[in-house]
């Protein structure tokens, strides 16, 4: 007896029931979705009695359209008659690169703001519903995804810019118009060059063909924050209240202690500009910054921070090498070394718009031959 005979018998005796069973089987198969281990399923609801808000491309309350909740890896069931499912890859940030996050949903940015306020609850932007419920804002997000990140990000909720591709589906017509022939959007379409999506590395730079290197520091310029106070050349977190306290009449602070406070770094407060929200929370201003970046690799948001490599200043290649001082001698800092006959060296000039005069033993000035001359050190790199 053939296996097909019962089916033929069912078809001839109960044709309507047979057709219903076949359609149910097809619908069942079409409703099963296998999401790969590094994929997410973007769900689209075909119809609903609820309507989306005009400025929101994602549905959070069962409206028709793209749904806020993604399908995670595995075998998932979504009724075919009501939903369709499209698969997208997880965001992967290669080693040595960063991922810049741009939100396409949320509250609008305040007037004048260049980036969105970040809250720790947003984590790595993998939960779009929480992001919106906690007041997330549209636009450039202040933190970046670090190298090695592997994150299931909502492809309609966020665009993630990496060196060689942009993850996500652009919503605005302007961005859609910039998509290439293959339907892909590139970082240059959003105003970034590929090298801006790499870690910023501060390391010795080649000086010549003989293989020698030159010590450098990174001079930081930021693009969001309150304006600099009148007269300041560079932004210093907290201003100069701590220095003014040390300079009060009757105090016991020495000149060396005052200048150490003036030149001391506060980069630990914002993880070397990598936590831009902390930088603003601690009173960071727009413009050139008082504290440079030393040797290392940094995940900086290119929309908010730029770094210029500037040679460390030295006297005949040896002087001013002492860490804590040499690193601060840079553009915007003028220092003069001088001494009177028979007296030790001292440093005088202007540092971050403040006049200073330090007596002996503050800076180490190279060898005897160097000390016999009187170097006049101006702006670094000029």
C-alpha positions, -999 to +999 in steps of 0.1 A: +000+000+000+015+033-011+021+061+015+003+085-008-029+065-010-043+079+023-036+114+011-053+108-022-083+092-004-085+123+019-083+146-010-111+129-030-134+124+001-126+156+020-111+181-005-117+212+017-101+196+047-072+184+026-065+220+013-068+234+049-042+208+062-018+217+033-022+254+039-017+250+076+015+230+070+028+257+046+020+284+071+037+264+099+069+260+079+069+297+069+064+308+105+095+291+117+127+312+115+162+299+122+183+328+135+221+321+133+244+324+162+256+359+152+224+372+137+193+390+149+158+388+135+141+421+127+103+416+130+079+436+108+042+435+117+021+434+085-011+451+099-025+465+131-053+488+143-026+510+160-006+535+141+030+547+146+039+582+156+051+602+126+086+607+140+091+571+152+101+543+127+100+516+153+069+501+170+070+496+208+033+489+215+022+465+188+017+490+160+023+479+124+058+482+111+093+474+125+091+460+160+113+470+189+120+435+201+145+414+181+146+377+176+177+362+192+197+332+178+177+299+177+146+285+161+118+312+165+081+311+158+064+342+143+030+337+126+036+342+089+002+358+082+010+386+107+047+390+108+077+389+085+113+385+096+146+398+081+180+387+094+208+411+102+243+404+115+255+413+150+277+444+151+314+433+152+341+458+158+375+445+146+407+448+167+422+483+165+389+499+155+360+516+172+323+517+165+306+551+165+269+548+175+242+570+160+206+566+174+177+569+149+150+567+176+145+585+209+140+621+221+153+650+199+186+666+210+184+699+228+191+730+207+228+734+203+238+699+214+261+679+192+257+645+210+233+627+232+234+623+270+246+589+280+234+569+310+250+537+323+217+519+319+222+521+281+252+498+284+262+488+249+229+499+232+217+463+228+183+470+244+164+495+223+133+494+244+152+503+276+171+530+257+139+548+247+121+542+280+151+557+299+151+589+278+177+581+251+182+608+225+186+606+188+219+614+172+255+607+179+261+589+212+290+599+234+306+565+240+320+544+213+320+506+210+355+494+218+376+470+197+364+434+198+327+443+206+301+418+194+267+432+201+231+424+189+221+460+180+187+469+166+193+477+129+166+503+127+173+518+161+210+525+156+236+529+130+271+517+140+300+531+120+331+510+117+361+515+094+349+494+065+311+494+069+280+508+085+257+485+104+220+492+104+193+505+080+193+543+075+159+558+081+163+594+068+158+600+031+191+620+030+211+590+042+192+566+019+202+588-010+239+584-001+237+546-002+259+530-029+248+507-058+249+477-035+226+494-010+255+500+015+262+531+034+299+540+041+313+561+069+324+588+045+287+595+038+284+606+074+314+628+073+341+605+087+373+592+071+382+556+076+413+564+098+390+583+122+374+550+131+406+535+145+421+538+179+441+570+185+477+559+191+502+581+209+537+566+203+571+578+192+572+591+157+599+585+131+623+614+128+644+606+098+658+579+076+683+568+102+656+551+122+656+576+151+623+585+167+608+616+184+588+617+216+554+632+212+522+639+232+487+642+220+471+677+222+434+673+226+407+695+212+370+688+221+339+699+201+312+699+227+309+717+261+304+751+275+326+779+260+360+786+276+361+812+303+373+846+290+411+848+288+417+810+289+438+794+262+428+758+272+402+741+293+412+728+327+387+707+346+375+727+377+392+758+365+420+772+387+402+771+421+427+746+435+457+768+424+441+799+438+436+782+471+473+773+472+482+809+463+462+825+491+483+849+513+497+833+544+497+798+529+525+773+533+525+761+496+558+765+478+561+776+442+569+740+432+537+728+448+517+755+430+531+747+396+527+709+402+490+715+409+488+738+379+503+712+355+489+681+371+467+660+349+430+652+356+426+627+328+417+600+353+383+618+359+371+609+324+394+580+314+415+601+290+385+616+272+372+581+264+342+588+288+330+620+273+299+620+295+322+621+325+343+648+309+312+670+306+299+661+340+332+673+355+328+707+338+347+701+306+347+729+281+349+730+243+383+738+227+419+729+234+424+710+266+449+716+294+457+679+298+474+660+269+474+623+261+505+604+268+517+571+252+489+546+247+459+537+225+426+555+231+390+548+219+379+584+212+347+596+195+358+614+163+327+636+163+337+650+198+375+647+202+405+653+179+441+648+188+472+665+173+506+648+178+531+674+189+568+668+197+579+670+234+600+700+240+636+695+250+669+714+254+694+699+230+676+666+231+681+660+268+666+687+290+629+688+301+625+650+299+611+647+334+576+632+331+550+655+346+566+686+331+579+678+296+545+664+287+529+698+293+552+719+272+531+721+241+512+745+218+497+772+239+524+769+265+553+793+266+583+786+288+616+805+292+647+790+309+672+815+322+696+821+350+717+850+364+755+847+367+763+823+396+727+813+403+709+781+395+684+778+366+648+787+370+618+785+347+596+815+340+569+822+315+533+814+308+516+780+312+479+777+302+477+815+304+491+816+339+525+833+346+549+812+366+584+816+381+599+785+397+632+785+416+658+757+413+654+719+414+620+719+397+632+709+362+662+689+352+682+707+325+703+681+307+741+682+308+767+708+316+771+719+280+734+726+279+735+746+311+763+768+297+738+781+271+706+799+277+679+781+257+648+802+248+620+777+245+589+790+227+558+772+214+562+735+208+562+724+172+569+759+158 
